[in-house]
Amino acid sequence: MCFTGSVVDSGKHRLILLAMRVSVFYFLICCGTMQLLTAHPGKSQELKEITLTMGAGKESLLSVLKKIETKTGLSFVIPLDEVETYTSISFPGGKRSVKETLDIALKNTSLGYRQINSRTVLVYVIKKDKEEKICRALCCPCPSRICSACLYMSSKGG
């Protein structure tokens, strides 16, 4: 019986040693990769720092944005129905920043833009009509017209 008992104890001992080795190995991997969890985010390149050479001669805005995407690797998130209404964008060729290029391309439109992250630019619709903004923000469910209540509010400066 003593012989059988020592074999059982030896088997338990091996399992305990294996568990300890696995635990130590797991602990070392966790400690070694801990620095990855605390890595600092990289600094993204701003639109004014990215340059390109291009011009446009009576092109659609969609075409201009696609050219910028191709030349810079940026991606644009756009309101397609609004962007497609601009079909005659023109500006002289030259080397300029993406910011300057977008400022020129969107100059006579009701669109603006904002850089979301290092590779993505959001193009959005700018509402120029103050009363419409007030109307939509306060009470009016009428997107196509301004109700008299909202006109009254806007005339009072509310």
C-alpha positions as CSV (number, residue, x, y, z in Angstrom):
1,M,0.0,0.0,0.0
2,C,2.8,2.4,0.7
3,F,4.0,1.9,-2.9
4,T,0.6,2.7,-4.3
5,G,0.2,5.7,-2.1
6,S,3.6,7.1,-3.2
7,V,2.6,6.8,-6.9
8,V,-0.6,8.7,-6.2
9,D,1.3,11.4,-4.4
10,S,3.8,11.5,-7.2
11,G,1.0,12.1,-9.8
12,K,-0.6,14.8,-7.6
13,H,2.9,16.3,-7.3
14,R,3.4,16.4,-11.1
15,L,0.0,18.1,-11.6
16,I,0.8,20.7,-9.0
17,L,4.2,21.4,-10.6
18,L,2.5,21.6,-14.0
19,A,-0.1,24.0,-12.7
20,M,2.6,26.1,-11.1
21,R,4.6,26.3,-14.4
22,V,1.5,27.3,-16.4
23,S,0.7,29.9,-13.8
24,V,4.2,31.4,-13.9
25,F,4.2,31.3,-17.7
26,Y,0.8,33.1,-17.8
27,F,2.0,35.6,-15.2
28,L,5.1,36.4,-17.3
29,I,3.1,36.9,-20.4
30,C,0.7,39.2,-18.6
31,C,3.5,41.3,-17.2
32,G,5.3,41.4,-20.6
33,T,2.2,42.6,-22.4
34,M,1.0,45.1,-19.8
35,Q,2.8,47.9,-21.5
36,L,0.6,47.4,-24.6
37,L,-2.4,48.3,-22.5
38,T,-0.9,51.6,-21.5
39,A,0.4,52.6,-24.9
40,H,-0.2,56.3,-25.8
41,P,-2.2,57.1,-28.9
42,G,-0.3,58.3,-31.9
43,K,-0.7,61.9,-33.0
44,S,-2.9,62.2,-36.1
45,Q,-1.9,64.3,-39.0
46,E,-4.1,67.3,-39.4
47,L,-5.7,68.3,-42.7
48,K,-3.5,71.4,-42.9
49,E,-0.4,69.2,-42.7
50,I,-1.3,66.9,-45.6
51,T,-0.5,68.4,-49.0
52,L,-1.6,67.4,-52.5
53,T,-1.4,68.8,-56.0
54,M,-4.7,69.1,-57.8
55,G,-7.2,71.3,-59.5
56,A,-10.8,71.0,-60.8
57,G,-12.4,72.2,-64.0
58,K,-16.3,72.1,-63.8
59,E,-16.3,68.7,-62.0
60,S,-18.8,67.3,-59.6
61,L,-18.0,67.7,-55.9
62,L,-18.2,63.9,-55.6
63,S,-15.5,63.6,-58.2
64,V,-13.3,66.2,-56.3
65,L,-13.7,64.3,-53.0
66,K,-12.8,61.0,-54.7
67,K,-9.7,62.6,-56.1
68,I,-8.7,63.8,-52.7
69,E,-9.3,60.3,-51.3
70,T,-7.2,58.7,-54.0
71,K,-4.3,61.1,-53.6
72,T,-4.2,61.2,-49.8
73,G,-5.7,58.0,-48.5
74,L,-8.3,59.9,-46.5
75,S,-11.9,58.7,-46.4
76,F,-14.9,61.0,-46.6
77,V,-18.3,60.5,-44.9
78,I,-20.7,62.5,-46.9
79,P,-24.4,63.2,-47.3
80,L,-24.6,61.8,-50.8
81,D,-27.9,63.4,-51.8
82,E,-26.5,66.8,-50.9
83,V,-23.1,66.4,-52.4
84,E,-24.5,65.2,-55.7
85,T,-26.3,68.5,-56.2
86,Y,-23.0,70.3,-56.7
87,T,-21.9,69.5,-60.3
88,S,-19.7,72.4,-61.3
89,I,-16.7,72.8,-59.0
90,S,-13.7,74.7,-60.4
91,F,-10.5,75.8,-59.0
92,P,-7.0,76.2,-60.4
93,G,-4.4,73.4,-60.0
94,G,-1.6,73.8,-57.5
95,K,0.0,72.4,-54.5
96,R,-1.9,73.1,-51.3
97,S,-3.0,71.5,-48.1
98,V,-6.1,69.3,-47.9
99,K,-7.7,72.0,-45.6
100,E,-7.1,74.7,-48.2
101,T,-8.4,72.4,-51.0
102,L,-11.6,71.6,-49.1
103,D,-12.1,75.3,-48.2
104,I,-11.9,76.2,-51.9
105,A,-14.0,73.2,-53.1
106,L,-16.8,73.8,-50.5
107,K,-16.7,77.7,-50.7
108,N,-20.0,78.3,-52.5
109,T,-21.9,75.3,-51.0
110,S,-23.9,74.8,-47.9
111,L,-21.5,72.1,-46.8
112,G,-18.8,72.1,-44.1
113,Y,-16.3,69.5,-43.0
114,R,-14.6,68.2,-39.8
115,Q,-11.8,65.8,-39.3
116,I,-13.1,62.9,-37.2
117,N,-9.8,60.9,-36.9
118,S,-6.5,60.7,-38.6
119,R,-8.0,59.2,-41.8
120,T,-11.6,60.2,-41.8
121,V,-13.3,63.5,-42.7
122,L,-17.0,64.2,-42.1
123,V,-18.7,66.4,-44.7
124,Y,-22.0,67.9,-43.3
125,V,-24.7,70.3,-44.2
126,I,-24.5,73.8,-42.7
127,K,-27.9,75.4,-41.9
128,K,-27.6,79.1,-42.8
129,D,-31.2,80.1,-41.9
130,K,-31.2,81.2,-38.2
131,E,-35.0,80.9,-38.0
132,E,-35.0,77.4,-39.4
133,K,-32.4,76.4,-36.7
134,I,-34.5,77.9,-34.0
135,C,-37.6,76.3,-35.3
136,R,-36.2,72.8,-35.5
137,A,-34.4,73.1,-32.2
138,L,-37.4,74.3,-30.2
139,C,-40.7,73.0,-31.4
140,C,-41.5,72.7,-35.0
141,P,-41.9,69.3,-36.6
142,C,-42.1,71.0,-40.0
143,P,-38.7,70.6,-41.8
144,S,-39.9,72.2,-45.0
145,R,-41.4,75.5,-43.6
146,I,-41.2,77.6,-40.6
147,C,-44.3,77.9,-38.4
148,S,-45.6,81.2,-37.1
149,A,-44.9,80.2,-33.5
150,C,-41.2,79.7,-34.3
151,L,-41.1,82.9,-36.3
152,Y,-42.5,84.8,-33.3
153,M,-39.9,83.2,-31.1
154,S,-37.1,84.1,-33.4
155,S,-38.3,87.7,-33.7
156,K,-38.2,88.0,-29.9
157,G,-34.6,86.8,-29.9
158,G,-35.6,83.4,-28.2
